[in-house]
Amino acid sequence: MAAAQDNCNSAVPISAGLYTVDVINGNEIPNPICAANGNNATAGEWYQYTAPQNAFVTITTDLQQNSGGDTRFHVYTGTCGALTCYAGDDDAGVIGNGYLSIDSFDVIQGTTYYIAFDNNWNSGGFDFELIEGEPPPPPPISFDVVPISTSGSNLAVVDLNGDFLDDIVSISSTNVNVQFQVAEGGFTMRNISTPQANYTPSWSFAAGDLNADGYNDLLYGSGSGVTFMTTIVDPENLNNGDAFDDVSGFTETSGNQYVFSQRSNFVDINNDGSLDAFVCHDVAPNVFYLNDGLGNLAFNQGGLGDYPSGGNYGSIWIDYDNDHDLDMFIAKCGGEVARRTNQMHTNNGDGTFTENAAAIGLADPMQTWSSAWGDFDNDGDMDVFVGASSGYHKLMENDNFIFNDITTNSGVNSIPNNAIENVTYDFDNDGNLDLVSGGNVFMGNGDLTFTVYPN
């Protein structure tokens, strides 16, 4: 006889409450895998939960009594032998070593959900809690999926032709493929041949008008170098009204420097009125390219994020101190504390920068890939949401250009999903900035709090 909870068929029914798993030694390994980090498990423990009403459920081992533990769980719908992943987590916890688990999800009244813990990391016992909460209200916005047929890779959304409508751009080594948005709705496809690119945008892609001809040029950031594609304008086609038809092709320029590209930006770094380029370097100090005003670029390395082994992931240029020049925040990644400490490079207005994240409250040693900046409380300065790719997100309020951690009670950690990309827009046109992070929409309330709508 199989012991209770040792396999799906003997899963123990549970309701909201605290439970103890003595040891993971069940004879059925959870399958399919619904959480990260592969499948080295040899045993599992099984539970089933039937929702008494529509609710928002959290399952967590991220409890103080489990500090130092390492857990993983999977949540399924369906029937034993025909299970479908519904939720699950490995390392979203923050207590102890950060290897505990937590996930939240909507449940439907009368539906049975199977919860399975495995011994992917160890078989030791632990406690877990199932928490029932009110389901979130219906979202104030919805999105429709519109299929787009395109080719190439590394899709970007940018107004490529200057008509104030965002276009969809994808790249191959010899082509720029564009879906030009048209005013009446829909897209018009154009494929533009380019010279062979030495590097393709396997890691990073940016657009900006380097040569000041009115059309956006392109930056391709690869794992080994950087290529620029600048537009060639045909004077015989000027102002003919066709999308980007003035552009007859591109000129390719690639440097011979090794650059492991992460985020890249077009920005006027030295305040001379010409657009320059900046590229985060993953494994060395960052690089940037200064424009001489004619579209010719000079390579520079050092002075804007100089940690020897890099760790630079998410650069963003913003004016956090309201002095009308652009400062740069770098969301850093993993490694030793110094390598993963976020940086702020404040623009001195003379082409130089001062790194002062510690002085203004932003030198957090967290693992993050990007941040989202905006005036979340409508007080005239820019606040910041720093998204965590491991651990917890942070919401920082700009108070006279010093940043205070107001994450607690803000709602940004009500869903413990990590994220590598974070962005802010006013999705519902209510005058308050909203966030998208980890597949979830956080609707801004205008007071530095957010209401979450899970994906």
Secondary structure, DSSP 8 states (H G I E B T S, - for coil): ---TTSSGGG-EEE-SEEEEE----BSS---S--SSS------EEEEEEE-SSSEEEEEE---GGGTT----EEEEEEETTEEEEEEEESS---STTS---EEEEEE-TT-EEEEEEE-SS----EEEEEEEE------S-----------SEEEEEE-SSSSSS-EEEEEETTEEEEEEE-TTSSEEEEEEE----SS--SSEEEEE-TT-SSS-EEEEE-SS-EEEEEEEE-GGGTT-SSTTTTEEEEEEEE-SS---EEEEEEE-TTSSSS-EEEEEESSSS-EEEEE-SSS-EEEEESSS---TT--EEEEEEE-TTSSSS-EEEEEE-SSSTTTTB-EEEEE-SSS-EEE-HHHHT---B-B-SEEEEE-TTSSSS-EEEEE-SBS--EEEEEETTEEEE--TTTSTTSS----S-EEEE-TT-SSS-EEEETTEEEEE-SSS-EEEE--
